[in-house]
Amino acid sequence: MITRGVLLFGASLILAVSSAHAGDASAGKSKSEGCANCHGDTGKEDPAIAGMDEAKFIQDMKAYQSGERNNKKMKKAAAGLSDADIADLAAYYATLK
């Protein structure tokens, strides 16, 4: 009985954490002005980010913030973004084809 309760609690916690970081595409669109300077209004400029998987986008942005990925422009662009900003941008660019 205790094991089942622990499993249900764990599953609930995972769902809560994953939904807490769900991005808002419309908010991402309003935050994308800085990205558009290099990636274009539609995210298709080289390097293209339109249609990029949300998880990959978030992973890449976190890597720029931490310095794991080394690109001066992207490190500067990512530096001021919150987790919510990154999630919103990821959601927005994922909607673009």
Residue pairs with C-beta under 8 A, 6 or more apart in sequence:
21 83
21 84
21 87
22 87
22 91
23 54
23 84
23 86
23 87
23 88
23 89
23 90
23 91
23 92
24 87
24 88
24 91
25 88
25 91
25 92
25 94
25 95
26 92
27 88
27 91
27 92
28 87
28 88
28 89
28 90
28 91
28 92
28 93
29 92
31 85
31 88
31 89
31 92
32 43
32 89
32 92
32 93
34 77
35 43
35 49
35 77
35 89
35 93
36 43
38 45
38 73
38 77
39 45
39 47
39 48
39 49
39 50
42 50
42 96
43 49
43 50
43 51
43 52
43 93
43 96
44 50
44 96
49 57
49 93
50 93
50 96
50 97
51 93
51 94
51 96
51 97
52 90
52 93
52 94
53 94
54 87
54 90
54 91
54 94
55 90
57 86
57 89
57 90
57 93
57 94
58 86
58 87
58 90
60 69
61 78
61 81
61 86
61 89
61 90
62 68
62 86
63 69
64 71
64 74
64 75
64 77
64 78
65 75
65 78
65 79
65 81
67 75
69 75
78 86
81 89
